[in-house]
Amino acid sequence: MTDAAGNSVVETRNVWKIFGERADAALEAVRRDGLTKDEVLEKFDAVVGVRDVSISAGEGEIFCIMGLSGSGKSTLVRHVNRLIEPTAGEIRINGVNVGELDAEELRAMRADKIGMVFQNMALLPHRSVRDNVAFALELRNVDAFTRNGVADRVIELVSLTGYGDRYPTELSGGMQQRVGLARALAADPDILLMDEPFSALDPLIRRGLQDEFLELSASMKKTTLFITHDLDEAIRMGSRIAIMKDGEIVQTGTPEEIVTCPADDYVSDFVAGISKLRLVYAHTVMEPVEKYSANAELPALDACPHAHPDDNLDTLIGLAVNQEHPVIIMSDGKPVGVVTKDDLLRGIQGES
């Protein structure tokens, strides 16, 4: 996915990260012989953290990177602002090769372009909420009046109005997480890197923060790399998802693509328990009108329930209940497809 100008905001190009003193030799051997992660560890005493990963995220996109512990997802995201240097490959921010930045340029990019939100917020306990939120602006030597004004606006944005003078120890876990998000937003970065930011929270608080962040993302159009080990969260948050295993990306796609067309058994195991009712859409399960009409007579349109190609299975099921006729899928006032009850059952089972 790219921005309106056709350019990726964040892009990794064939990024490798191998940890160990013989990383370069290990990389050469992996490329030449296709060694597995275990073979690299055995032969070179080196660990493959990221293996030939290429991703791109466009303006305003929430791009989720998910996988189990040790899959490489957190290692990958730390390359974006060069907290980790790649063994090979490039990272580009708005087309600029991050690896070519000097120390001053790198500091400026980290301060101005990228905000980070982690599971552990590392809030400064001796500072108030307002001072924690304004900390990045203080480091830029922004005057106190201006930075406090910015902090108060962002505090309101994350629903913490009235808590500016409180200290982190006086806040719940969910409120502390909001402070961390506000601190990242106060610098007005183009890009947010979020590494399992809600995973330590109770389910209800977690879902509430997910909702709040989705609303903020829609209004502020921040490009976000969102790291999670939870497929439910990835599906809920991401416009696209990359699933990682042993440092590699095994599949990238929309939530619907991941759930309906898993690339291999590893992905299939992830999606096995996911409800498809709100993830699969009419355009995926419908039979084109021409194909349907070749085998059966199309019922009168006014006798059938109508739906849009982007309506999900949950909506289609509601329309099909107590109906003898199929659901007609309409676009621009014309029928483009037909969804029968058999089509709905196949969609629920993951077939299309």
C-alpha positions, 0 to 999 in steps of 0.5 A: 500500500502506498500514499496518495503520491504513489510512494511508501511511507515506510518500506523495508527492502530485503532486510536481514538481521543475523546476531553473532560475531560471524553474522556476515559469513552466516548471511553468505551461507544462508543465501548460498545454501538456504540454511535454516535458522537452526542450521545457522545457529549450529554452524555459525553460533549465530541467530537469524532474527530477520530473514529477507523481509520486504514490507511497505506501509502507506500514509494512514495505514495500520500495518500489523506485524504478528507472530509468536515470541521469537518470530522476529516481529519486534526485531524488524520494527526496531530497524525502522528508526535504527535502534538495530542496524541491519546485516543487509538490506535497506529501510526507507522513510518517505524514500530516504534510506535510513542507513545513510543518515549521519548521527545528527540526521538520525536524531532529527528523524527520530525526534520529528518523524517517528513516535514509539509506543511500547508495552512497558511505557517507561513513564518518568515517575517523578514527572506529572502526566503533562510533563511526561507527555511534553518530554519530547518537546522539552528535548527539542527546547520548545518553550514551556508555554507551548509544550504545555499547551500541546500536551494539554491538547493531546491529553484531551485527545486520549481522554485524560482531561483533568489528569495532567497534574497527576503522577503515573503511580496514581493512574491505572494501567490503561491510563498509563498506556494512554499517557504513553500514546499521548507522549508519542502523539505530542511530537506529531510524528508521521509514523508510529511504531507500536510494539504490543502496546495493549497486550498487558492490559485486561481484555475490556480495557484493551478493547477500549484502547483499541477502539480509541486508537482506531478513531485517532488513527482515522482522524490523524492519518498516522502511518502505523506499524503495529506489533502483536502476537494476537491474531484477533487484535491484528485482524481488528486493528490492521488494514493489512497483516504480515505474519512472521515465523522464524524471522520470515514473513510467510504471508501478507494480506488483508484480514479477509485474505489471511482468514480465507486463503491462508498460505500454509499450515502455520497460518491455517493454525492461526486462523482456525478459531477466527470467526469469519462473519465480519471478515468475509464480504459479499464480493468474495462469496457471491456468484457473478450474475452472468454465471448464476443466470447460465444455470438458473433463472434470476428471481425478480429483483424486487422479490429478493433482499439486496446487499452491497459487495462490501457487506459482510457475512453477518449482514448477509446472513441477517438478510437471508434468514426466512428468505426463500430467494437468494441475496442479490448484490447490487452496485451502482443500481445494477445486480452484479452477483448472487449469494445463495444459502449454500454460498453463505455456508461455504463462506462461513467454512472459509471456502469461496 
